[in-house]
Amino acid sequence: MAGFGFPTGVAPLFSGPATPLVSIIALFDTFPIGARILIGMDAGFWVGNFGGIQDGVALLTNAVLHSNIGTPIDGIRPIVRIPIRQITFVST
């Protein structure tokens, strides 16, 4: 994705009529359970351990929400459920 406005190692996710939700969920197949990942949303990004996909949401354990400038917003949460449709990027 380098050269397309995305930093190296960041995979953009687009959910719309042209991209089925199933193909977006398939992008998570490369992450083993427990891998440390970043999941971006419009209001910031979560950093935590990948817990899997269940019922249309990505699960993170021991996650911290960060603002778009990178500062932590809140403390560690044991489990976070992030709807797939709200995800803007996934990174390691």
Secondary structure, DSSP 8 states (H G I E B T S, - for coil): -TTTTS-TTEEE---BTTB-HHHHHHGGGGS-TT-EEEEEETTEEEEEEEEEEETTEEEEEEEEEE-TTS-B-S--EEEEEEEGGG--EEE-
